């Protein structure tokens, strides 16, 4: 009989065992139309992190106030708890920030009470990431229409951040968001930071874009910190799960944030 100790670490059975029994599990609640947060977080996830996803119709034609989404959020979180997720994230920047930090905090509290899991939301993860980078004065770049930018600016201002300028591309929705190339985010980010030399850095807001691929380039070109929605959530999750994952993951492709455990 072959024992576990006799199975080579790189063999198919060993890989199957790692997939079946990850060191920790992450559950994401994302908008139904989101096509990039799931593959990006899977791609950049530290070894040993299993990623599970549930979708809600909460943006675009299905946009509703948080109060009207709460039953759906609880059901979605409960389904992720069934998969034994250690951390559950309500993962949509615009929805997390739209009604302010107090409403986002109620979402976090509701999911935690429903599941018993460690709970995060995108806005809170972004704020914690900015604080870790000592980023207080910033520029904001998004694919959104101006009303969404205004809500995000109000959220950040309420928490003590200074938004020197915000630029939204005014795109109609996820079908357009996903086709903006990383080079365009890089060019716009560098342009905005050049225009505002007193900014500590830039916030690239949205979970359904290629922005994450521009982070390290913007930081190298400008010397300024860069935070993105998917990057910040992966950082917050990695920090929360570091004991289970066996340490802090160093990921140079995700910028200087990942030097902050």
Protein Blocks (a to p, Z undefined) as FASTA:
>chain_A
ZZfklpcfkbmklmmmmmmmcfbdcdddddfklcklmmmmmmmpcehiacddddddfehj
loccfklmmmmmmmmmmmmmmnopabdcdddfklmmmnojklmmmmmmmmmmmnopacdd
fklmmmmmmmmnopabdcdddfbdfklmmmmmmmmmmnopacfbdcdehiabjklmmmpc
fklmmmmmmmmmmmmmmbgbdcdedjkbcklmmmmmmmmmnopacddfklmmmmmmmmmm
mmmnopacddfknojmlmpZZ
